[in-house]
Protein backbone atom coordinates (compact mmCIF):
# COMPACT_ATOMS: atom_id res chain seq x y z
CA UNK A 1 0.00 0.00 0.00
CA UNK A 2 1.00 3.62 -0.46
CA UNK A 3 -0.57 6.62 1.30
CA UNK A 4 0.30 10.32 1.00
CA UNK A 5 -0.98 12.97 3.41
CA UNK A 6 -0.14 16.69 3.50
CA UNK A 7 -0.84 17.26 7.20
CA UNK A 8 2.28 17.69 9.38
CA UNK A 9 2.41 16.42 12.96
CA UNK A 10 4.14 19.51 14.41
CA UNK A 11 3.40 19.86 18.14
CA UNK A 12 0.30 17.68 17.99
CA UNK A 13 0.36 14.37 19.83
CA UNK A 14 -1.15 11.62 17.73
CA UNK A 15 -0.96 7.85 17.97
CA UNK A 16 -3.18 7.10 15.00
CA UNK A 17 -4.35 9.89 12.69
CA UNK A 18 -1.00 11.53 11.92
CA UNK A 19 1.18 8.49 12.58
CA UNK A 20 -0.34 6.40 9.83
CA UNK A 21 1.27 3.49 8.04
CA UNK A 22 2.58 5.07 4.83
CA UNK A 23 3.90 1.94 3.12
CA UNK A 24 3.37 -1.75 3.75
CA UNK A 25 4.58 -4.66 1.68
CA UNK A 26 3.75 -8.28 2.48
CA UNK A 27 4.71 -11.47 0.69
CA UNK A 28 3.99 -15.11 1.49
CA UNK A 29 5.36 -18.38 0.18
CA UNK A 30 4.02 -21.83 1.03
CA UNK A 31 5.73 -25.01 -0.12
CA UNK A 32 5.90 -28.69 0.71
CA UNK A 33 9.39 -29.91 1.65
CA UNK A 34 8.56 -33.62 1.76
CA UNK A 35 5.25 -35.45 1.96
CA UNK A 36 3.43 -34.15 5.04
CA UNK A 37 5.99 -31.44 5.91
CA UNK A 38 5.34 -27.91 4.67
CA UNK A 39 6.85 -24.48 5.30
CA UNK A 40 5.05 -21.14 5.15
CA UNK A 41 7.21 -18.01 4.89
CA UNK A 42 5.81 -14.53 5.60
CA UNK A 43 7.70 -11.29 4.92
CA UNK A 44 6.52 -7.84 6.02
CA UNK A 45 8.12 -4.42 5.42
CA UNK A 46 6.50 -1.25 6.71
CA UNK A 47 7.19 2.46 7.00
CA UNK A 48 5.18 4.58 9.44
CA UNK A 49 4.90 8.38 9.23
CA UNK A 50 5.45 10.56 12.28
CA UNK A 51 7.32 10.35 15.53
CA UNK A 52 6.84 9.58 19.21
CA UNK A 53 8.25 10.72 22.55
CA UNK A 54 10.67 8.09 23.76
CA UNK A 55 10.50 7.37 27.49
CA UNK A 56 13.60 6.38 29.46
CA UNK A 57 13.11 5.14 33.04
CA UNK A 58 9.49 6.38 32.92
CA UNK A 59 10.65 9.91 32.06
CA UNK A 60 9.80 11.57 28.72
CA UNK A 61 12.82 12.04 26.51
CA UNK A 62 13.40 13.10 22.93
CA UNK A 63 10.98 12.87 20.04
CA UNK A 64 12.05 9.97 17.80
CA UNK A 65 10.97 9.38 14.19
CA UNK A 66 9.60 5.97 13.24
CA UNK A 67 12.06 3.93 11.21
CA UNK A 68 11.07 1.41 8.53
CA UNK A 69 11.56 -2.25 9.39
CA UNK A 70 11.28 -5.70 7.83
CA UNK A 71 10.29 -8.98 9.49
CA UNK A 72 10.49 -12.59 8.34
CA UNK A 73 8.45 -15.39 9.94
CA UNK A 74 8.28 -19.08 9.13
CA UNK A 75 5.86 -21.84 10.12
CA UNK A 76 6.72 -25.52 9.81
CA UNK A 77 3.75 -27.89 9.74
CA UNK A 78 3.79 -31.68 9.77
CA UNK A 79 0.53 -33.43 8.90
CA UNK A 80 0.03 -37.10 9.77
CA UNK A 81 -3.47 -38.58 9.46
CA UNK A 82 -5.67 -36.37 11.69
CA UNK A 83 -2.81 -34.70 13.57
CA UNK A 84 -0.93 -31.50 12.72
CA UNK A 85 2.27 -30.61 14.55
CA UNK A 86 3.49 -27.07 14.00
CA UNK A 87 6.26 -24.68 15.03
CA UNK A 88 6.19 -20.93 14.42
CA UNK A 89 9.41 -18.89 14.38
CA UNK A 90 8.57 -15.19 14.36
CA UNK A 91 10.98 -12.31 13.70
CA UNK A 92 13.73 -14.70 12.55
CA UNK A 93 16.42 -12.01 12.47
CA UNK A 94 15.49 -10.60 15.91
CA UNK A 95 14.75 -7.16 14.41
CA UNK A 96 14.32 -4.39 16.97
CA UNK A 97 11.28 -2.35 15.98
CA UNK A 98 8.55 -0.06 17.28
CA UNK A 99 5.17 -0.10 15.55
CA UNK A 100 3.31 2.40 17.75
CA UNK A 101 5.34 4.80 19.96
CA UNK A 102 6.86 3.49 23.19
CA UNK A 103 5.62 -0.05 22.64
CA UNK A 104 8.64 -2.12 21.62
CA UNK A 105 7.64 -5.23 19.75
CA UNK A 106 9.01 -8.69 20.60
CA UNK A 107 12.24 -9.93 19.11
CA UNK A 108 12.65 -13.53 18.00
CA UNK A 109 10.06 -15.84 19.50
CA UNK A 110 9.12 -19.44 19.03
CA UNK A 111 5.79 -21.18 19.55
CA UNK A 112 4.30 -24.48 18.59
CA UNK A 113 1.43 -26.82 19.07
CA UNK A 114 -0.62 -29.79 18.10
CA UNK A 115 -4.06 -29.89 16.52
CA UNK A 116 -6.30 -32.88 16.03
CA UNK A 117 -9.19 -33.01 13.56
CA UNK A 118 -12.09 -35.36 14.29
Secondary structure, DSSP 8 states (H G I E B T S, - for coil): -B-------TT---SSSSS-EEEEEEEEEEEEEETTEEEEEEEEEEEE-SEEEEEETTEEEEEEE---EEEEEEEEEEEETTEEEEEEEESTT----BSSTT-B---SEEEEEEEE--
